Amino acid sequence: MIELGAGFDGDLTARENIFLNGAVLGYDKYFMQAHFDEIVDFAELWDFLDMPIKNYSSGMAARLGFAIATVVRPDILICDEVLAVGDYAFQQKCEHRMGEMRDQGTTLLYVSHSIDSVRCVCDHALWLDHGVVRLTGEVGEVGDAYMEALG
């Protein structure tokens, strides 16, 4: 997922954007209809479903984008700073879903500057410093080294 909500049209409602974004991700109308309630339940946006996306906060758009992107269990899920927006409860909900996906065999490539989030979501880590690999291994070891270097 390069960007949550990539393909959203700001002038369309969330309801319309669910189908548009689903099509961008390769899902047909029937698949999106079958998973519509699951998406909106996860995003917790029932009260704002018929509001244009341009009126959403970045956190609300991220909720919807994440819910759509994770409605299926892909072989590989790439998340870049997916939890940088949204409230704490939603961040926890996303971390839980990513953990479930990982437990079910999805390979998760999770990019973040938040070592706490990385520790919650990942079991292995790769620390890059200006494009150079500083350390790779168990998340605890890499996280400790990263925090020590910040110092």
C-alpha positions in Angstrom: 0.0 0.0 0.0 1.9 3.0 -1.2 -0.5 5.5 0.2 -3.7 4.9 2.0 -6.6 6.1 -0.1 -4.6 6.3 -3.3 -7.2 6.6 -5.9 -9.8 8.3 -3.7 -11.8 11.1 -5.4 -12.3 14.0 -3.0 -15.6 15.0 -4.6 -17.1 11.6 -4.1 -18.6 10.3 -0.9 -17.0 7.6 1.2 -19.6 5.2 -0.1 -18.7 5.9 -3.7 -15.0 5.9 -2.9 -15.1 2.4 -1.4 -16.2 1.0 -4.8 -13.8 3.3 -6.7 -10.8 2.4 -4.5 -11.8 -1.3 -4.7 -11.7 -1.1 -8.5 -8.3 0.5 -8.3 -7.1 -2.4 -6.2 -8.6 -4.9 -8.7 -11.8 -5.9 -6.8 -15.0 -6.1 -8.7 -18.3 -4.5 -7.7 -19.7 -7.7 -6.2 -16.7 -8.3 -4.0 -16.9 -4.8 -2.7 -20.7 -5.1 -2.1 -20.0 -8.4 -0.2 -17.4 -6.7 2.0 -18.9 -3.2 2.3 -20.2 -3.6 5.9 -16.9 -5.1 7.0 -15.0 -2.2 5.6 -17.2 0.5 7.1 -17.4 -1.3 10.4 -13.6 -1.5 10.6 -13.2 2.2 9.6 -16.0 3.2 12.0 -17.3 5.7 9.6 -21.0 4.9 9.3 -22.0 8.4 10.4 -19.9 10.0 7.6 -20.5 7.5 4.8 -22.3 10.0 2.5 -19.9 12.9 3.1 -17.4 13.7 0.4 -13.9 12.5 1.2 -12.5 16.1 0.8 -14.3 16.9 4.0 -12.6 14.0 5.9 -9.6 14.5 8.2 -6.4 12.7 7.2 -7.1 10.2 9.9 -10.6 9.5 8.6 -9.3 8.9 5.1 -6.6 6.7 6.5 -9.2 4.6 8.3 -11.1 4.1 5.2 -8.0 3.4 3.0 -6.6 0.8 5.5 -10.0 -0.9 5.9 -10.3 -1.3 2.1 -6.7 -2.4 1.6 -6.9 -5.0 4.3 -10.3 -6.5 3.5 -8.5 -9.4 1.9 -5.4 -11.2 3.1 -2.7 -10.6 0.5 0.5 -12.6 0.3 2.5 -9.4 0.9 1.3 -6.2 2.6 3.5 -3.1 2.4 2.6 -0.4 4.9 4.5 2.9 5.1 3.7 5.0 8.2 0.1 3.7 8.1 -0.3 4.4 11.8 1.1 7.9 11.7 -2.5 9.3 11.6 -5.6 8.4 13.5 -6.3 8.1 17.2 -4.7 5.6 19.5 -7.6 3.2 19.6 -7.6 3.0 15.8 -3.8 2.5 15.7 -4.2 -0.4 18.1 -7.0 -1.8 15.9 -4.7 -1.6 12.8 -1.8 -3.2 14.7 -4.1 -6.0 15.7 -5.3 -6.6 12.1 -1.7 -6.6 10.8 -0.8 -9.1 13.5 -3.7 -11.4 12.5 -2.6 -11.1 8.9 1.0 -11.9 9.7 -0.2 -14.9 11.8 -2.2 -16.1 8.8 0.8 -16.1 6.5 0.9 -12.6 5.1 4.4 -11.2 4.7 4.3 -7.7 6.2 6.8 -5.1 5.2 6.2 -2.3 7.7 8.0 1.0 7.4 7.9 3.4 10.4 10.0 5.8 12.4 8.1 4.7 15.6 10.2 2.0 17.2 7.3 1.3 19.6 5.0 0.6 16.7 7.6 -1.6 15.0 8.1 -3.6 18.2 4.3 -4.2 18.4 3.9 -5.2 14.8 7.1 -6.9 13.8 9.3 -9.8 15.0 12.3 -8.8 12.8 13.6 -5.4 11.8 15.9 -3.8 9.4 17.4 -0.4 10.4 18.3 1.9 7.5 20.3 5.0 8.1 20.4 7.3 5.0 19.9 4.2 2.8 22.6 2.2 4.5 21.8 -1.0 6.5 22.9 -0.4 10.1 21.5 -3.6 11.6 19.1 -6.4 10.8 17.7 -9.1 13.1 15.3 -9.7 16.0 13.1 -6.6 16.5 14.2 -6.2 20.2 17.9 -6.2 19.3 17.5 -3.8 16.4 15.2 -1.5 18.3 17.5 -1.3 21.3 20.5 -0.5 19.1 18.4 2.2 17.3 17.3 3.8 20.5 20.9 3.7 21.9 22.2 5.4 18.8 19.7 8.2 19.2 20.9 8.6 22.6 
